[in-house]
Amino acid sequence: MDDLAGLVDRHGLMLLRVAYQLTGDRDSAQDLVQEVLLSMITRTRTGISNPAGYLRRAVVNAHIDRHRLRSSSEVLLAEPEADGGTAAPAAATGGDEFADTVADRDRLWRALGTLDPRSRTVLVLRHYLDLPDDEIAQTLGCSRSTVRSIAARAIHKLRSTAATEPEEADRGRA
């Protein structure tokens, strides 16, 4: 396989973007990519025909493994913002359009957070990276029909969440 520095130069940003879409958190995404790259150093890999696909699959697998191993006692102290910042500047500017965009992005992140790692992975690979179902299936080690089924269930869950969330938000403001 190419030297690690070359792989990072060519594929590092893509890996970081995928990891961020999977985790929803910049620090967790960086940790995930670093974990994968560190494993590349400790293992000798030669003759990999598609390094980008191999690394993408490694990030996906590490994300799913990390989610499986996460302690049930882990507590999230603060809700992460989609852009790593806060929503306060939107209100300060008085820009309704910007505030709506931030609110929509926040709702999307919260909804994606309700999905299991495999469902979230399918949606990220399909809608963020625009990968075809056969490539997603290869990445996850399943069939194309399984990918389609997971995607359909995940989208149904997101739509259900979106349909009920505005009502909950209105109750919270009253």
Secondary structure as UniProt FT lines:
FT   HELIX           4..23
FT   HELIX           26..42
FT   HELIX           51..69
FT   TURN            72..73
FT   TURN            82..83
FT   HELIX           88..93
FT   HELIX           96..113
FT   HELIX           117..123
FT   HELIX           124..128
FT   HELIX           133..140
FT   HELIX           144..173
//
